[in-house]
Amino acid sequence: MTKAKITVDRDFVLSDLDRRVFGAFVEHLGRCVYGGIYEPGHPTADARGFRGDVLALTKELGTTIIRYPGGNFMSGYDWEDGVGAVDERPKKLDLAWFSTETNRFGTNEFIDWCKAAEVEPMLGVNLGTRGMDEARQYLEYCNHPGGSHFAELRRSHGYEAPHDVKFWCLGNEMDGPWQIGAKTAQEYGRLAKETAKALRWIDPTLILSACGSSHRQMPTYGTWEYEVLDHCFDEADFISLHTYFANKTDEIDEYFGVIDQMDSFIKEVVAICDAVAAKRRSPKRIMLSFDEWNVWYKAHTIEHMRKPGWPEAPALLEEIYNMEDALIVGGALITLMNNADRVKCACLAQLVNVIGPIMTETGGPAWRQTIFHPFALAARYAQGRVLQAKVETPTISTKAVSDMPLLLASVTEDPASGRLAIFALNRSATESLDVTLDPRGFGSRLEVVEALELHHPNLKAINSKAAPDTVTPTATADVRMSDGQPQAILKPLSWTVIVLEDAEARDR
């Protein structure tokens, strides 16, 4: 059995953990909205058409913030189409996903759904086909208390109080040639700057995120971030990152490399942000919003992307996740936490049906995909602050990553409860890891409160309507205290969370 060690010290804190890192994404795409979160007539639907089973699973998932209405859909969206009397809203062609959009679900419905789901809304403005004027009008509609045209329009629609949405995205993937209204870095940077300026004049308390490059393999990557921020550095609070993980070789060791590449991506964008700050000799630090990330490669062909005839809410991008995908998502969550000093928001894309942790049958049940479980456990147990963890572990070499650590881990401490949570991924396909935790500066009476592992002998195992619990977390007895130190045996290819409590602090 291979040995590994995690050392943490209560005084060595990386950062407070922003709860917005456990966000998700709802786009008008496929069955994410229609047949996903919204299905009037469903046996569990309330009077507003919100599926009760999906709401319950969203709460269980632990999502904290939801990005809406896109995505690519955002770059052709007229927000006015989705407010007012539902029966008077226009049907329109959605050029992003070659579908017909009914607009029966819009901004006010989304805000109501967020309240029902107990999550924070994140809205985006269309900087593809539209621009600054429509963006300021949209903000006025959502956030201004009254006395102006668009605020009074909202009130006439039955919403007296402003929605008070704080987090706004300035467009989506604007360097992507697939994007409606794609722009150069100069075009977008100038537009983002002026749009942000106008929005802040209406509501100076906003948090604004500028578009980073669409993904790390874009030819514009790096130069795009620098030039965009060179324009809007003073106005933006965040810059966005997007990535989707693919199993290109069907070799688990190579697949695991995407996690290390995600970490490199984060550190590269941080360096670019700080280079723009250095040019200005500015102490300001741009934070990162990883507002699209997930596994996505099986449902990625043109057949999965488009259906002929401009259908309403067709089944698109319905990725079926397996055990190895859950390990990747678990590793990505550890990576996000280990970069908590700069990653202050992240959105798993998407929430339901469309590359989502939740799947539904129209008119039927909803169930948890495999990737649901590491996200739900991280959102539940990662509280307070992230500690600087020193991980001593063997490594392996792969084509994608040389010296890839077998053990990937993150440790959080919640000062309010005195609880310590360890999240650990064993990337060895053959060896169990005998892991010792050396917790320095904590009381001598640490106790194991809970230990759960996600493991299945078949990496291709999935959860389905017929067998929704094939892959699910189980309690593990392979965690014990030895001379005041927790020790755990981590199975090969497993993701584990261990929760400890300081009994001295609890008893005081």
Order of alpha helices (4+ residues) and beta strands (2+ residues): beta-beta-beta-alpha-beta-beta-beta-alpha-beta-alpha-alpha-beta-alpha-beta-alpha-beta-alpha-beta-alpha-alpha-beta-beta-beta-alpha-beta-beta-beta-beta-beta-beta-beta-beta-beta-beta-beta-beta-alpha
